[in-house]
Amino acid sequence: MAGLLTWVVRNLDAFIGLLLALTVATLGLNNGVSQDVVNSAILLVLGLLAQALLRDRLRRETAEREVRQVIRDTRDRLAELVPQMGEITGPEGALNRAREAIDSISMVRVLHGSEVGQALAEARRHTDRWNFKGGTGTYTRAVTLPDCLEHARRRNATLHFAIEIIDPTDEEVCERYARFRRSLAPDEPGERWTVDRTRKESYATVLAACWHRQRSGLLTIDVRVSAQMTTFRYDLSSSCVIVTQENPQTPALRIDRGELYYNRYNIELQYSREQSRRVPIEAAGQVRLDDEPSVEQVRRLFTALGLPLPRSFGDREVADIVSRAIQARNPYA
């Protein structure tokens, strides 16, 4: 009802004309009024109709002027905004920079807890190459190298392995590394990190590399020793690079192949190897290593490799190196 009343008010002149026409027509049919009254009523209705048409035309013209004005205002505003939009959407614009920032964040995945071990295991499963840089390579010789070799054997595929660890003949870098490891967990139970332990761990990694190389025709291996230590460990496979630290509770970073920083890390590791001392691993062929290498074999091996054992290392220390290399245990198990 309210809607009908609103419509009547908006169209009052037309409604009056319609009502007047109906009234006069009814009276005229019943001869209730004279012909002059009817004619006058017709003229009045025509006048109301003309007024309604003029009003509608005026409204239409007013609306058209308003629309044209809105279009002009919009055009002028867009003309002002085009340079600003260029700054936002252009190649160097804020929108593009924001997109690059989001993309760079998505390049890196943060791994926590068991996710680290799962990511490393997944990377070892199908890779044909592995590049490691870190401290003494304890986890690498205990888990990474044997596991990668096993998967390569199952696929009947070759494996290229690159290892860069601290130089066991450099007492200064071994002391720095031992001090660093002690600072991470000063009350850690078990064997204390000392210069001698650091040396043994590095020697054991080199020995393990030579031992596996003699037993697998699928393996090519490059070993480098460095006078510089790093607090990070880099494991680069054909599918991703995973960056960890000595503390297993610290989150790790994973960057998949195809992302920008995968290639950057690959270049970083390559240049790092070139600045390290190469161990002539091919010289290991001069010394045949038994399934359980003897103390004498190990001494001759390291002499051939240019990594002579310290004079303070007796047979007991050499046997310890053999045990760490051949019977290596996962330090995080």
C-alpha positions as CSV (number, residue, x, y, z in Angstrom):
1,M,0.0,0.0,0.0
2,A,2.8,2.3,0.9
3,G,4.4,1.6,-2.5
4,L,1.1,2.5,-4.3
5,L,0.8,5.8,-2.5
6,T,4.5,6.7,-3.3
7,W,3.8,6.0,-7.0
8,V,0.6,8.1,-7.0
9,V,2.5,11.1,-5.4
10,R,5.4,10.8,-7.9
11,N,2.9,10.7,-10.8
12,L,0.2,13.0,-9.4
13,D,-0.5,15.0,-12.5
14,A,-0.9,11.9,-14.7
15,F,-3.1,10.3,-12.0
16,I,-5.3,13.4,-11.9
17,G,-5.6,13.5,-15.7
18,L,-6.5,9.8,-15.7
19,L,-9.1,10.2,-12.9
20,L,-10.6,13.3,-14.6
21,A,-10.8,11.5,-18.0
22,L,-12.6,8.5,-16.5
23,T,-15.0,10.7,-14.6
24,V,-16.0,12.9,-17.6
25,A,-16.2,9.8,-19.8
26,T,-18.6,8.1,-17.4
27,L,-20.7,11.2,-17.0
28,G,-20.7,11.8,-20.8
29,L,-21.9,8.3,-21.5
30,N,-24.8,8.8,-19.0
31,N,-25.6,12.2,-20.4
32,G,-24.9,13.6,-17.0
33,V,-23.0,16.7,-18.4
34,S,-23.2,18.8,-21.5
35,Q,-21.0,18.5,-24.5
36,D,-19.2,21.7,-23.7
37,V,-18.1,20.3,-20.3
38,V,-16.8,17.2,-22.0
39,N,-14.9,19.2,-24.5
40,S,-13.4,21.3,-21.8
41,A,-12.4,18.2,-19.8
42,I,-10.7,16.7,-22.9
43,L,-8.6,19.9,-23.3
44,L,-7.7,19.7,-19.6
45,V,-6.7,16.1,-19.9
46,L,-4.6,16.9,-23.0
47,G,-2.9,19.7,-21.1
48,L,-2.1,17.4,-18.2
49,L,-0.7,14.9,-20.6
50,A,1.5,17.4,-22.3
51,Q,2.7,18.7,-19.0
52,A,3.7,15.1,-18.0
53,L,5.5,14.6,-21.3
54,L,7.4,17.8,-20.8
55,R,8.4,16.9,-17.3
56,D,9.6,13.5,-18.3
57,R,11.7,15.0,-21.1
58,L,13.1,17.6,-18.7
59,R,14.1,14.8,-16.3
60,R,15.7,12.8,-19.1
61,E,17.8,15.7,-20.3
62,T,18.8,16.5,-16.7
63,A,19.9,12.9,-16.2
64,E,21.8,12.9,-19.5
65,R,23.7,16.0,-18.4
66,E,24.5,14.5,-15.1
67,V,25.7,11.2,-16.7
68,R,27.9,13.2,-19.2
69,Q,29.4,15.2,-16.3
70,V,30.2,12.0,-14.4
71,I,31.9,10.6,-17.5
72,R,34.0,13.7,-17.9
73,D,34.9,13.7,-14.2
74,T,35.8,10.0,-14.4
75,R,37.9,10.6,-17.5
76,D,39.8,13.4,-15.9
77,R,40.4,11.4,-12.7
78,L,41.7,8.4,-14.7
79,A,44.1,10.7,-16.6
80,E,45.5,11.8,-13.3
81,L,45.8,8.2,-12.0
82,V,47.5,6.8,-15.1
83,P,51.0,7.9,-14.1
84,Q,50.4,6.7,-10.5
85,M,49.1,3.4,-11.8
86,G,52.3,3.1,-13.9
87,E,54.3,3.5,-10.7
88,I,52.3,0.8,-9.1
89,T,52.0,-1.8,-11.9
90,G,55.1,-1.0,-14.0
91,P,58.1,-3.3,-14.2
92,E,59.7,-1.4,-11.3
93,G,56.4,-0.7,-9.6
94,A,55.4,-1.4,-6.1
95,L,53.1,-4.2,-7.1
96,N,55.9,-6.0,-9.0
97,R,58.3,-5.5,-6.1
98,A,55.7,-6.9,-3.7
99,R,55.2,-9.9,-6.0
100,E,58.9,-10.5,-6.1
101,A,59.1,-10.3,-2.3
102,I,56.3,-12.9,-1.9
103,D,58.0,-15.1,-4.5
104,S,61.3,-14.9,-2.6
105,I,59.6,-15.9,0.6
106,S,57.9,-18.9,-1.1
107,M,61.3,-20.0,-2.4
108,V,62.4,-21.1,1.1
109,R,60.6,-23.6,3.2
110,V,61.4,-23.8,6.9
111,L,61.6,-27.3,8.4
112,H,61.2,-28.2,12.0
113,G,61.9,-31.3,14.0
114,S,61.3,-34.6,12.1
115,E,60.7,-32.7,8.9
116,V,64.4,-32.2,8.5
117,G,65.2,-35.9,8.5
118,Q,62.3,-36.6,6.2
119,A,63.4,-34.0,3.7
120,L,67.0,-35.3,3.7
121,A,65.7,-38.9,3.2
122,E,63.5,-37.8,0.4
123,A,66.4,-35.9,-1.3
124,R,68.7,-39.0,-1.0
125,R,66.1,-41.3,-2.6
126,H,66.4,-40.2,-6.2
127,T,69.5,-38.1,-6.5
128,D,72.4,-38.8,-8.8
129,R,74.7,-36.2,-7.0
130,W,75.3,-34.9,-3.6
131,N,77.3,-31.9,-2.5
132,F,78.1,-31.5,1.2
133,K,79.8,-28.7,3.1
134,G,80.1,-28.6,6.8
135,G,82.2,-29.4,9.9
136,T,83.6,-32.9,10.1
137,G,80.9,-34.7,8.0
138,T,79.8,-37.1,10.8
139,Y,76.2,-37.5,9.6
140,T,77.4,-37.5,5.9
141,R,79.6,-40.6,6.3
142,A,77.2,-42.3,8.7
143,V,73.9,-41.8,6.8
144,T,74.1,-39.7,3.6
145,L,76.8,-41.4,1.7
146,P,75.8,-45.1,2.4
147,D,72.1,-44.3,1.8
148,C,72.7,-42.5,-1.5
149,L,74.9,-45.4,-2.6
150,E,72.2,-47.9,-1.8
151,H,69.6,-46.1,-3.8
152,A,72.1,-45.7,-6.7
153,R,72.7,-49.5,-6.6
154,R,68.9,-50.2,-6.7
155,R,68.5,-47.9,-9.7
156,N,71.8,-49.2,-11.3
157,A,72.8,-45.5,-11.6
158,T,76.0,-43.5,-11.0
159,L,76.5,-41.2,-8.1
160,H,78.7,-38.2,-7.9
161,F,79.6,-37.1,-4.3
162,A,81.4,-33.9,-3.2
163,I,82.5,-33.4,0.4
164,E,84.1,-30.3,1.9
165,I,85.1,-30.5,5.6
166,I,87.6,-28.8,7.9
167,D,91.2,-29.8,7.4
168,P,92.2,-32.4,10.1
169,T,95.9,-31.4,9.7
170,D,95.1,-27.8,10.6
171,E,95.2,-27.7,14.4
172,E,94.0,-24.1,14.5
173,V,90.7,-24.7,12.6
174,C,90.2,-27.9,14.6
175,E,90.5,-26.0,17.8
176,R,88.1,-23.3,16.6
177,Y,85.5,-26.0,15.6
178,A,85.9,-27.9,18.9
179,R,85.4,-24.7,20.9
180,F,82.3,-23.9,18.8
181,R,80.8,-27.3,19.4
182,R,81.4,-27.1,23.1
183,S,79.7,-23.7,23.2
184,L,76.6,-25.2,21.7
185,A,76.1,-27.7,24.5
186,P,78.6,-27.2,27.3
187,D,76.9,-29.9,29.4
188,E,76.3,-32.4,26.6
189,P,76.7,-36.0,27.8
190,G,79.1,-38.3,26.1
191,E,82.4,-37.6,24.4
192,R,83.7,-34.1,24.7
193,W,84.6,-32.1,21.7
194,T,88.4,-31.6,21.7
195,V,91.0,-31.0,19.0
196,D,91.8,-34.7,18.8
197,R,88.1,-35.7,18.5
198,T,87.6,-33.1,15.7
199,R,90.6,-34.5,13.9
200,K,89.4,-38.0,14.2
201,E,86.0,-37.2,12.9
202,S,87.4,-35.5,9.8
203,Y,90.0,-38.2,9.2
204,A,87.2,-40.8,9.5
205,T,85.1,-39.0,6.8
206,V,88.0,-39.0,4.4
207,L,88.7,-42.7,5.2
208,A,85.0,-43.5,4.6
209,A,85.0,-41.8,1.3
210,C,88.0,-43.8,0.1
211,W,86.6,-47.1,1.5
212,H,83.3,-46.7,-0.3
213,R,85.0,-45.6,-3.5
214,Q,87.0,-48.8,-3.6
215,R,83.8,-50.9,-3.2
216,S,81.5,-49.1,-5.7
217,G,82.1,-48.6,-9.4
218,L,79.1,-46.3,-9.4
219,L,80.7,-43.7,-7.2
220,T,82.8,-40.8,-8.1
221,I,83.8,-38.7,-5.2
222,D,85.6,-35.4,-4.7
223,V,87.0,-34.5,-1.2
224,R,88.2,-31.1,-0.1
225,V,89.5,-29.9,3.2
226,S,89.4,-26.3,4.3
227,A,91.2,-24.1,6.8
228,Q,87.9,-22.2,7.3
229,M,85.0,-23.5,9.4
230,T,81.3,-22.9,8.9
231,T,78.5,-23.0,11.4
232,F,76.1,-24.2,8.8
233,R,75.8,-27.5,6.9
234,Y,74.8,-27.5,3.3
235,D,73.4,-30.6,1.6
236,L,72.7,-30.1,-2.1
237,S,71.1,-32.9,-4.1
238,S,69.6,-32.9,-7.6
239,S,66.2,-31.9,-6.2
240,C,66.9,-29.4,-3.4
241,V,69.4,-27.8,-1.1
242,I,68.9,-28.2,2.7
243,V,70.7,-25.9,5.1
244,T,71.0,-27.1,8.7
245,Q,73.0,-26.3,11.8
246,E,74.8,-28.5,14.3
247,N,72.0,-28.2,16.8
248,P,69.2,-30.5,15.6
249,Q,66.6,-28.4,17.4
250,T,67.3,-25.5,15.1
251,P,64.9,-25.1,12.2
252,A,66.4,-25.9,8.8
253,L,65.8,-24.3,5.4
254,R,64.9,-26.2,2.2
255,I,65.0,-24.7,-1.3
256,D,63.8,-26.7,-4.2
257,R,65.6,-27.0,-7.5
258,G,64.3,-24.4,-10.0
259,E,64.2,-21.7,-7.4
260,L,66.7,-18.8,-7.7
261,Y,68.5,-19.6,-4.5
262,Y,69.1,-23.2,-5.4
263,N,71.4,-22.1,-8.2
264,R,73.0,-19.5,-5.9
265,Y,73.9,-22.1,-3.3
266,N,75.2,-24.4,-6.0
267,I,77.5,-21.6,-7.2
268,E,78.5,-20.8,-3.6
269,L,79.5,-24.4,-2.9
270,Q,81.4,-24.6,-6.1
271,Y,83.5,-21.5,-5.3
272,S,84.0,-22.7,-1.8
273,R,85.4,-26.0,-3.1
274,E,87.8,-24.2,-5.4
275,Q,89.2,-22.3,-2.5
276,S,89.7,-25.4,-0.4
277,R,92.5,-28.0,-0.6
278,R,91.7,-30.9,-2.8
279,V,92.5,-34.4,-1.5
280,P,93.9,-36.5,-4.3
281,I,91.4,-39.3,-3.8
282,E,92.7,-41.2,-6.8
283,A,95.9,-41.8,-4.8
284,A,93.9,-44.0,-2.5
285,G,94.1,-46.7,-5.2
286,Q,97.8,-47.2,-4.1
287,V,96.5,-48.7,-0.8
288,R,94.0,-51.6,-0.9
289,L,91.6,-51.3,2.1
290,D,90.3,-54.4,3.7
291,D,86.7,-54.7,4.9
292,E,88.1,-53.7,8.3
293,P,91.2,-51.6,7.3
294,S,94.3,-52.2,9.4
295,V,96.2,-49.6,11.3
296,E,99.0,-49.9,8.8
297,Q,96.7,-49.5,5.8
298,V,95.2,-46.4,7.2
299,R,98.6,-44.8,8.0
300,R,99.8,-45.5,4.4
301,L,96.5,-44.2,3.0
302,F,96.7,-40.8,4.7
303,T,100.3,-40.4,3.8
304,A,99.4,-41.1,0.1
305,L,96.6,-38.5,0.4
306,G,98.9,-35.8,1.8
307,L,97.0,-35.9,5.1
308,P,99.6,-37.4,7.5
309,L,98.3,-38.4,10.9
310,P,99.6,-36.5,13.9
311,R,102.6,-38.1,15.5
312,S,100.7,-38.2,18.8
313,F,98.2,-40.7,17.2
314,G,99.1,-44.2,18.3
315,D,97.6,-47.4,17.1
316,R,94.7,-47.0,19.4
317,E,93.7,-43.6,18.0
318,V,94.1,-44.9,14.4
319,A,91.8,-47.9,15.3
320,D,89.3,-45.4,16.7
321,I,89.3,-43.5,13.3
322,V,88.6,-46.8,11.5
323,S,85.7,-47.5,13.8
324,R,84.2,-44.1,13.3
325,A,84.6,-44.5,9.5
326,I,83.4,-48.1,8.9
327,Q,81.0,-48.5,11.8
328,A,79.7,-44.9,11.8
329,R,76.5,-44.3,13.7
330,N,73.9,-41.6,13.1
331,P,74.8,-38.9,15.7
332,Y,71.1,-37.8,15.8
333,A,69.5,-41.2,16.1
